[in-house]
Amino acid sequence: MKNILKQSCVIMAATLMMASCKKFEELNVNPVAASEDQVQVEYFINNSIISAQMNPDVAERSFVLYWKPAGHQASDYDGGAISAGTYNDGWTGAYYDQVAGWLNMANTAIEIGNKQIAAGTAKTYTPNLIQVARIWRAYLMSEMSDNFGPIPVKGFEGTNPDFSDVKTVYYYMLDELKDASAKLDLNIVNPTDLGKQDPAFQYNYVRWRKYANSMRLRLAMRLSEVDLQKAKSEFEAAAATNDFITSNTENFQVQEKDGWDALTGVMSRSWDTQPLSSTLNNLFIGLGGVKSADLLGSDFQSAIKPANWLGQKFPDQFTTRTNDPSAGYWFNGLPYSIDPRAYKLFSIPGDVNNVNYPKQNGNYDIVTVRNLKAAGGAVVKTIDAKYTWNTRVDGNWGAKDALNEPVNYGGTMPRINMQFRNSTQKRLFFGPWETYFLLAEAAVRGWSTPVSAQVAYETGITKSFEYWGITLGSYLTSTDYNRVGTSVSWTHTTEPGSRVMNFEDGLTGAAGSVTVNYPKNDLYKNGTVRNDQLTKIITQKFIAQTPWLPLETWNDHRRLGLPFFENPTIEEPINTLPALTTVNYMTASVQFLPQRLKYPSSLQNNNSKGYAQALSALGGADAVLTPLWWAQK
């Protein structure tokens, strides 16, 4: 056993060295030809899954600075700026190399397993391990393709493999998931210690099959706007199995641990502010009709504002050139009602005695008193952000940025809570709510599903609430609108009208009122609909996927234009978003939002042929604003 472990570890080390030092197109030289009969397949699968949790360096750059702002789960406050169409080649290259390495390990597991079977040296469970590796590889391919677009479908066959278009990639992944899940033998009995080599399901093949079928639902639905018949047939075939993730006990999740390695939490870097996004805030406020007074303790009661309160108006210090419905206002208190998951996810500024409050950077995180200034630099207002609830719209604030300390300081905005920063959670890749929201969307489309749209929708919400340990109460029947005009109740599809809101001048205190229109989402049904059933589904799915699945919230928006994403503010032009102007910032367009990651420069430098194939398959420029095949154009 010692010799097997030693040889396996040597080979894994060689694989990891290649993954970190070579690009994807170079990762296909067979590293195991001399000893494939001795290598244990499960070690490569284990290493691939663990490595894909991302070490803090890659996690910060891809998960926190790319995916979370692109998916509008967090503001782009920490400087990634992908929400404004920019990118960092070093960050992209680091992620590209890593995901290539994870794929290489999965490919190696499959290759070794097949060779052991051919040589007659396989274990009784080796065929199942091959299917597990294929299922996991399909996920990794989807992650890579959803970021970049075209990738090599058969990157494990030869050196510098050909790049395939996204359609080919998706067809391949769907075929793999279907075939691999069907070939899992659920009667195989594993040796006692085998489960230790699977941090997700401990080689419980029943759960791996459920995950595979849930992934089939996810990937099939991704094609809904571009390849309808394929999407429908693949989805219905997966749904007909009625065998997918439906319980929080079946989640695909991996335990984090503190330190500096692949299992360290993806949101653990203390200097990453990760504040609540305007998009998520607009979905939260008012949704479900749950009163803050019923969610919070006595210390907060005096800070809660009436339902028709818009805030304090500061047009000279707060950006107004955006279609965010609260642009120009500071909310000087806590919302009257809010989705109860908001307070589970994000801190209330100034709640420093809460053990879950993120206090990692001294005064930067704790101090709530900051200044607003006039154009000449004189202080015109001192604001105490304690027990307030505000967000910063991404984009170019121009001269206003220097006048507004509250939106440039960590302690003044709700930020992701401490539990997600201390590497004690389980990073989640697939939860039961996603299965149910996918089934709900399919049913709304008229596809064959094992459950009705309403039941699936309400069950998805229920599973999300269960995950957070929140009592559902009357949430499902609420007809209250959130800030973008969507309610919870499945049967309540009345479109919202305008609303009269009260405010005060931030400098003089003079009271006023204003008629506020709900924002127009031109990306969905030409902006005519805000409260139909698909909007409800994606709204709930977006909230449920926070904070673990920002890539999926980005994917849904690229596919459907849902939920409503506010435009980056444009007090001054944004060179990387040339289509967004001071004339059209109240409209929505795919040209105003990031669509993908550019390939790293290393790909072009090291494999010019592959890079040319990728661009041809992409069908557009290698740019952040080029939509993927399955996305809205």
C-alpha positions in Angstrom: 0.0 0.0 0.0 2.9 2.4 0.8 4.4 1.9 -2.7 1.0 2.5 -4.3 0.5 5.7 -2.3 4.1 6.8 -3.1 3.8 6.3 -6.8 0.3 7.9 -6.9 1.5 11.0 -5.0 4.5 11.3 -7.4 2.2 11.3 -10.4 -0.2 13.7 -8.8 2.6 16.0 -8.0 3.8 15.9 -11.6 0.2 16.6 -12.8 -0.1 19.5 -10.5 3.3 20.9 -11.6 2.1 20.7 -15.2 -1.2 22.3 -14.3 0.6 25.3 -12.7 3.4 25.7 -15.2 1.8 24.8 -18.5 -1.3 26.0 -20.3 -4.4 23.9 -21.1 -3.2 23.1 -24.6 0.0 21.6 -23.2 -1.5 19.5 -20.6 -2.1 16.4 -22.6 1.2 14.5 -22.5 0.5 11.2 -20.8 2.1 11.4 -17.3 1.3 7.9 -16.2 2.3 5.5 -18.9 4.8 3.6 -16.7 2.6 2.8 -13.8 -1.1 3.1 -14.6 -1.7 -0.4 -13.2 -0.6 0.8 -9.7 -2.1 4.3 -9.6 -5.4 4.6 -7.7 -8.0 6.4 -9.7 -9.8 7.9 -6.7 -6.7 10.0 -5.8 -7.0 11.9 -9.0 -10.7 12.5 -8.6 -10.2 13.6 -5.0 -7.4 16.0 -6.0 -9.5 17.4 -8.8 -12.5 18.1 -6.6 -10.3 19.6 -3.8 -8.3 21.7 -6.1 -11.4 23.1 -7.8 -12.4 24.6 -4.4 -9.7 27.2 -5.4 -6.8 28.4 -3.3 -7.2 32.0 -2.0 -5.2 33.5 -4.8 -7.4 32.2 -7.6 -10.6 32.3 -5.5 -10.2 36.0 -4.9 -9.6 36.8 -8.5 -12.2 34.6 -10.1 -14.9 34.0 -7.5 -14.8 37.4 -5.7 -13.6 39.9 -8.3 -15.0 38.3 -11.5 -18.0 36.1 -10.8 -19.7 38.0 -7.9 -19.7 41.4 -9.6 -20.6 39.9 -13.0 -23.4 37.9 -11.4 -24.4 41.0 -9.4 -24.2 39.3 -6.0 -21.8 41.9 -4.8 -20.7 45.4 -5.8 -17.5 45.7 -7.8 -16.3 47.8 -5.0 -13.1 45.9 -4.5 -11.7 46.9 -7.9 -12.2 44.0 -10.3 -14.2 46.3 -12.5 -15.6 43.5 -14.7 -19.0 45.1 -14.3 -17.6 48.0 -16.3 -16.2 45.8 -19.0 -12.6 45.5 -18.0 -10.4 42.5 -17.1 -7.0 41.6 -15.7 -4.9 39.3 -17.8 -3.0 38.0 -14.8 -6.2 37.0 -12.9 -7.6 35.4 -16.0 -4.4 33.5 -16.7 -4.3 32.2 -13.1 -7.8 30.9 -13.3 -7.4 29.4 -16.8 -4.3 27.4 -15.7 -6.1 26.2 -12.6 -9.3 25.0 -14.3 -7.1 23.3 -16.9 -5.3 21.5 -14.2 -8.5 20.3 -12.5 -9.7 19.0 -15.9 -6.4 17.3 -16.5 -6.7 15.4 -13.2 -10.3 14.3 -14.1 -9.1 13.2 -17.5 -6.2 11.3 -16.0 -8.6 9.4 -13.6 -10.7 8.3 -16.6 -7.7 7.3 -18.7 -6.1 5.3 -15.9 -9.3 3.6 -15.0 -9.9 2.5 -18.5 -6.4 1.2 -18.9 -6.7 -0.8 -15.6 -9.9 -2.3 -16.9 -8.2 -3.3 -20.2 -5.3 -4.7 -18.3 -7.4 -6.7 -15.9 -6.0 -4.8 -12.8 -9.1 -2.8 -12.0 -11.0 -2.9 -8.7 -14.7 -3.9 -8.7 -15.5 -0.2 -8.1 -13.2 1.2 -10.8 -15.9 1.4 -13.5 -18.0 3.5 -11.1 -15.1 5.8 -10.4 -14.7 6.4 -14.1 -18.4 7.5 -14.3 -17.9 9.8 -11.3 -14.9 11.4 -13.0 -16.9 11.9 -16.2 -19.7 13.6 -14.3 -17.3 15.8 -12.4 -15.4 16.6 -15.7 -18.7 17.7 -17.3 -19.2 20.2 -14.5 -15.6 21.5 -14.9 -16.1 21.9 -18.6 -19.3 23.8 -18.1 -17.5 26.2 -15.6 -14.6 26.8 -18.1 -16.9 27.2 -21.1 -19.3 29.5 -19.3 -16.4 31.8 -18.5 -14.5 31.8 -21.8 -16.7 30.2 -24.5 -15.1 27.7 -26.9 -12.8 25.1 -25.2 -11.3 21.8 -26.3 -14.0 19.1 -26.0 -11.4 16.3 -26.0 -8.5 18.1 -24.3 -7.3 14.7 -23.1 -6.6 13.3 -26.6 -3.1 14.4 -27.8 -1.2 17.6 -27.4 -2.7 21.0 -28.3 -6.2 19.7 -28.9 -8.7 21.5 -31.2 -11.0 24.0 -29.7 -14.8 23.4 -30.2 -17.6 25.9 -30.4 -19.9 26.2 -27.4 -22.7 24.3 -29.0 -20.4 21.3 -29.5 -19.2 21.6 -25.9 -22.7 21.6 -24.5 -23.9 18.7 -26.6 -20.8 16.7 -25.4 -21.4 17.5 -21.8 -25.1 16.5 -22.0 -24.2 13.2 -23.6 -21.5 12.6 -21.0 -23.8 13.2 -18.1 -26.6 11.0 -19.5 -24.2 8.1 -20.3 -22.2 8.3 -17.2 -25.1 8.5 -14.8 -26.8 5.5 -16.6 -23.6 3.4 -16.2 -23.3 3.9 -12.4 -23.8 0.6 -10.7 -25.6 1.3 -7.5 -25.1 -2.2 -6.2 -21.3 -1.9 -5.9 -20.1 -2.0 -2.3 -17.1 0.2 -1.7 -14.2 -0.6 0.6 -14.4 1.1 4.0 -11.9 3.9 3.4 -12.8 4.8 -0.2 -15.3 7.5 0.8 -12.5 9.5 2.3 -11.3 10.2 -1.2 -14.5 12.0 -2.2 -15.0 15.3 -0.4 -18.5 15.8 -2.0 -20.4 12.5 -1.7 -18.0 10.0 -0.2 -18.5 7.9 -3.3 -22.2 7.5 -2.6 -23.2 6.6 -6.2 -26.9 7.3 -5.6 -26.0 10.9 -4.8 -23.6 11.2 -7.8 -26.4 10.1 -10.1 -28.8 12.6 -8.6 -26.1 15.3 -9.1 -25.6 14.2 -12.7 -29.3 14.5 -13.5 -29.6 17.9 -11.8 -26.6 19.0 -13.9 -28.5 17.7 -17.0 -31.4 20.0 -16.1 -29.1 23.0 -15.6 -27.2 22.5 -18.9 -30.3 21.7 -20.9 -32.0 24.8 -19.7 -29.0 26.9 -20.7 -29.9 26.2 -24.3 -33.5 27.5 -24.0 -33.1 30.7 -25.9 -30.9 29.4 -28.8 -31.6 25.7 -29.3 -35.1 25.2 -28.1 -35.8 21.7 -29.3 -32.5 20.3 -28.0 -33.1 22.1 -24.7 -36.6 20.7 -24.4 -35.7 17.1 -25.3 -32.6 16.9 -23.1 -34.5 18.5 -20.2 -37.5 16.3 -20.4 -35.3 13.2 -20.6 -33.5 14.2 -17.4 -36.7 15.2 -15.7 -38.3 11.9 -16.6 -35.7 10.1 -14.3 -37.3 11.9 -11.3 -33.9 11.2 -9.7 -32.1 14.5 -8.9 -31.1 16.7 -5.9 -34.3 17.5 -4.0 -33.1 17.8 -0.4 -30.5 19.8 1.5 -29.1 16.5 2.6 -28.2 15.8 -1.0 -26.4 19.1 -1.7 -23.1 19.0 -3.7 -20.9 20.8 -1.2 -17.4 20.6 0.1 -16.2 21.5 3.6 -13.9 24.5 3.8 -11.0 24.7 6.3 -8.9 27.6 7.4 -5.4 28.2 6.1 -4.0 28.8 2.6 -4.7 26.0 0.3 -7.5 24.8 -2.0 -9.9 24.1 0.8 -9.7 27.6 2.3 -12.9 29.5 1.9 -13.5 31.2 -1.5 -14.6 34.4 0.3 -12.1 34.4 3.0 -9.7 37.2 2.1 -10.2 39.8 4.8 -9.5 42.8 2.6 -12.3 41.9 0.1 -15.2 44.1 1.2 -17.8 42.2 -0.8 -20.7 44.6 -0.2 -24.3 44.0 -1.1 -25.0 44.8 -4.7 -27.7 47.2 -5.8 -29.3 44.4 -7.9 -29.7 42.1 -4.9 -30.8 45.0 -2.7 -33.5 45.9 -5.1 -34.7 42.3 -5.1 -34.6 42.1 -1.3 -36.4 45.3 -0.2 -40.2 44.7 0.1 -40.1 41.1 -1.2 -42.3 38.8 0.9 -43.7 41.6 3.1 -41.7 40.4 6.1 -41.2 43.4 8.4 -37.8 44.2 9.7 -39.4 44.9 13.1 -40.2 41.2 13.3 -36.7 40.1 12.2 -34.6 42.4 14.3 -34.1 43.1 18.0 -35.0 46.1 20.1 -31.8 48.0 19.3 -32.8 48.4 15.7 -36.5 49.3 16.0 -36.0 53.1 16.0 -33.9 52.8 12.8 -36.7 51.2 10.8 -38.3 53.5 8.2 -41.8 53.6 6.8 -42.6 51.5 3.7 -42.9 54.7 1.6 -39.6 56.1 2.6 -37.0 56.7 -0.2 -34.3 58.3 1.8 -32.3 61.5 1.9 -31.6 63.1 -1.5 -28.0 64.1 -2.3 -28.0 64.8 -6.0 -24.6 66.5 -5.9 -22.8 63.7 -4.1 -24.7 60.5 -5.2 -24.7 59.3 -8.8 -28.0 59.8 -10.7 -26.9 58.6 -14.2 -28.0 55.0 -13.9 -31.4 53.2 -14.0 -31.1 52.0 -10.4 -34.5 53.0 -8.9 -33.0 54.6 -5.8 -30.2 56.6 -7.6 -29.4 59.9 -5.9 -30.6 58.8 -2.4 -29.1 57.7 0.9 -31.3 55.4 2.9 -30.8 56.7 6.4 -32.3 53.7 8.2 -33.4 50.1 7.8 -36.1 49.0 5.3 -39.7 48.6 6.5 -39.8 45.1 5.0 -37.3 42.9 3.4 -36.6 39.3 2.3 -35.5 37.6 5.6 -32.5 36.0 3.8 -31.0 39.5 3.5 -30.0 39.7 7.2 -28.7 36.1 7.1 -26.3 37.0 4.3 -25.3 40.6 5.0 -24.3 42.6 8.0 -26.1 45.8 9.2 -23.5 48.6 9.4 -22.6 49.3 13.0 -23.9 46.0 14.4 -20.4 45.4 15.7 -21.4 43.3 18.7 -22.9 40.7 16.5 -20.5 37.7 16.3 -21.2 37.4 12.6 -20.2 41.0 11.9 -17.2 41.1 9.6 -14.5 42.9 11.6 -11.3 42.1 9.9 -9.8 45.5 9.0 -10.0 47.6 12.1 -11.6 51.0 11.8 -12.2 50.5 8.1 -14.9 47.9 8.9 -16.2 49.4 12.2 -16.3 53.2 11.8 -19.6 54.3 10.3 -19.3 58.1 10.4 -18.2 59.6 7.1 -18.5 62.9 5.3 -20.1 64.3 2.2 -18.3 67.2 0.5 -19.0 70.0 -1.9 -17.1 70.4 -5.1 -14.5 72.6 -3.4 -13.8 70.0 -0.8 -15.7 71.5 2.1 -17.6 69.1 4.3 -21.4 69.7 3.8 -22.8 66.8 5.7 -21.6 64.2 8.2 -23.4 60.9 7.9 -23.5 58.2 10.5 -24.2 54.9 8.6 -24.9 52.9 11.8 -28.1 50.9 11.2 -28.6 52.1 7.6 -28.9 50.0 4.5 -27.3 51.2 1.3 -25.4 50.0 -1.8 -23.0 51.5 -4.3 -23.9 51.3 -8.0 -20.8 50.2 -10.0 -19.5 52.3 -12.8 -17.8 55.7 -13.2 -18.8 58.2 -10.5 -16.7 60.9 -12.0 -16.1 63.9 -9.7 -18.8 62.7 -7.3 -16.6 59.8 -6.2 -14.3 62.1 -4.3 -17.2 63.9 -2.6 -18.8 60.8 -1.2 -17.0 59.0 1.6 -19.9 56.8 2.8 -20.0 54.7 -0.4 -16.2 54.4 -0.4 -15.8 53.0 3.1 -16.2 49.4 4.3 -18.2 50.0 7.5 -21.0 52.0 5.8 -22.6 49.3 3.7 -24.0 45.8 4.3 -21.2 43.3 3.6 -21.1 39.5 3.4 -21.3 38.1 6.9 -18.3 36.7 8.8 -19.5 33.1 8.6 -18.6 33.2 4.9 -15.2 34.6 5.5 -13.8 32.3 8.2 -13.5 29.0 6.2 -16.0 27.1 8.3 -18.8 26.6 5.8 -19.3 24.1 3.0 -18.9 25.5 -0.4 -22.0 24.7 -2.3 -22.1 23.7 -6.0 -25.7 22.5 -6.4 -28.7 22.8 -4.0 -32.2 21.4 -4.2 -33.8 24.9 -4.8 -32.0 25.0 -8.2 -33.5 21.7 -9.2 -37.0 23.0 -8.4 -36.6 26.4 -10.0 -35.4 24.6 -13.2 -38.4 22.4 -13.1 -40.7 25.4 -12.5 -39.2 27.2 -15.5 -39.6 24.2 -17.7 -43.2 23.8 -16.6 -43.9 27.4 -17.4 -42.5 26.8 -20.8 -44.9 23.9 -21.3 -42.3 21.1 -21.0 -43.1 17.8 -19.4 -42.1 17.8 -15.8 -42.9 15.5 -12.8 -44.3 18.4 -10.8 -46.4 21.5 -11.6 -44.8 24.9 -12.0 -46.3 26.4 -8.8 -45.4 23.4 -6.7 -41.8 23.4 -8.0 -41.6 27.2 -7.5 -42.9 27.1 -3.9 -40.8 24.1 -3.1 -37.7 25.8 -4.4 -38.4 28.8 -2.0 -39.0 26.4 0.8 -35.7 24.6 0.3 -33.9 27.9 0.3 -35.5 28.9 3.6 -34.7 25.5 5.1 -31.1 25.9 4.1 -30.9 29.2 6.1 -33.0 27.9 9.0 -35.7 30.6 8.4 -39.4 30.0 9.1 -41.5 30.5 5.9 -44.6 32.0 7.5 -46.8 33.8 5.0 -44.0 34.6 2.7 -45.4 32.5 -0.2 -48.6 34.4 -0.3 -47.2 37.9 -0.2 -48.3 40.3 -2.9 -46.0 43.1 -1.9 -43.7 44.3 -4.6 -39.9 44.7 -4.3 -38.1 47.7 -5.7 -38.2 46.3 -9.3 -41.9 45.4 -9.2 -41.9 41.7 -8.5 -43.9 39.9 -5.8 -43.7 36.4 -4.3 -47.2 35.0 -4.7 -47.4 32.6 -7.7 -50.9 33.6 -8.6 -50.3 37.4 -8.1 -49.2 38.5 -11.6 -50.7 42.0 -11.5 -48.2 44.4 -13.0 -47.1 47.2 -10.6 -47.9 50.9 -11.2 -45.9 53.8 -10.1 -45.6 54.6 -6.4 -45.4 57.9 -4.4 -42.4 57.9 -2.1 -41.4 60.4 0.6 -37.9 61.8 1.0 -36.0 64.7 2.5 -33.4 67.0 1.2 -30.2 65.6 2.6 -28.7 69.0 3.4 -31.7 71.1 4.4 -34.0 68.5 5.8 -36.9 69.8 3.7 -39.6 67.2 3.2 -40.7 66.1 -0.3 -42.4 63.4 -2.2 -41.8 62.0 -5.7 -43.5 59.6 -8.0 -41.2 56.7 -8.6 -41.6 54.3 -11.6 -40.4 50.7 -11.4 -37.4 50.2 -13.6 -37.9 49.1 -17.2 -36.0 45.9 -18.1 -35.6 46.1 -21.9 -33.8 42.8 -21.9 -37.0 40.8 -21.0 -40.1 41.2 -23.1 -39.1 44.7 -24.1 -39.5 45.9 -20.6 -43.3 45.4 -20.5 -43.3 42.8 -17.8 -42.0 42.9 -14.2 -44.2 40.4 -12.4 -44.9 37.3 -14.5 -44.1 33.8 -13.3 -40.7 33.4 -15.0 -39.6 36.7 -13.4 -40.7 35.4 -10.1 -38.8 32.1 -10.6 -35.5 33.8 -11.6 -35.8 36.3 -8.8 -36.1 33.6 -6.2 -33.4 31.5 -7.9 -31.1 34.5 -7.8 -31.6 35.0 -4.1 -31.3 31.3 -3.3 -28.0 31.0 -5.3 -26.4 33.8 -3.2 -23.6 33.7 -2.1 -22.3 30.4 -3.4 -23.2 30.4 -7.1 -22.5 33.8 -8.6 -21.5 32.2 -11.9 -25.0 30.8 -12.2 -26.7 34.1 -11.5 -24.5 35.6 -14.2 -25.4 32.7 -16.5 -29.2 33.2 -16.0 -28.9 36.9 -16.7 -26.9 36.4 -19.8 -29.4 33.8 -21.0 -32.7 35.6 -20.0 -32.0 39.2 -19.0 -33.5 38.3 -15.6 -33.6 39.6 -13.0 -33.3 43.3 -13.5 -29.6 44.4 -13.5 -29.0 48.1 -13.1 -26.6 49.7 -15.5 -23.2 50.9 -14.4 -23.4 54.6 -13.6 -22.0 56.9 -16.2 -21.3 60.3 -14.6 -18.3 60.3 -17.0 -17.8 58.0 -20.0 -16.6 54.4 -19.5 -14.2 53.6 -22.2 -14.7 49.9 -21.9 -18.5 50.3 -22.3 -18.6 52.5 -25.4 -22.3 51.8 -26.1 -23.4 53.2 -22.7 -23.9 56.9 -22.9 -25.5 59.7 -21.0 -28.4 59.5 -23.5 -29.3 55.8 -23.1 -28.4 54.9 -19.5 -32.1 54.4 -18.6 -32.4 51.6 -21.1 -31.0 48.0 -20.7 -28.7 46.3 -23.2 -26.3 43.4 -23.3 -23.7 45.9 -24.6 -23.8 47.5 -21.1 -22.9 44.3 -19.2 -20.0 41.8 -19.2 -20.6 38.7 -21.3 -17.5 36.5 -20.8 -13.8 36.5 -19.8 -11.2 37.1 -22.4 -8.8 34.3 -23.0 -5.4 34.9 -21.2 -2.6 36.2 -23.4 -0.7 33.0 -22.7 -3.1 31.0 -24.9 -2.3 33.1 -28.0 1.4 33.2 -27.2 1.7 29.4 -26.6 -0.9 28.0 -29.0 -1.7 30.4 -31.8 -3.5 27.8 -33.8 -5.7 26.9 -30.9 -6.4 30.5 -30.2 -7.4 31.1 -33.8 -9.8 28.1 -33.6 -11.3 29.5 -30.4 -11.9 32.9 -31.9 -13.5 31.4 -35.0 -15.7 29.2 -32.8 -16.6 32.2 -30.6 -17.9 34.1 -33.6 -16.8 37.5 -32.4 -13.9 39.4 -30.9 -12.0 38.0 -27.9 -13.6 40.6 -25.7 -15.5 40.9 -22.4 -18.6 42.2 -24.3 -18.9 39.3 -26.8 -21.9 37.2 -26.0 -21.6 33.4 -25.8 -23.6 31.1 -28.1 -26.4 30.4 -25.6 -26.7 34.0 -24.4 -28.9 36.9 -25.5 -27.4 38.9 -28.3 
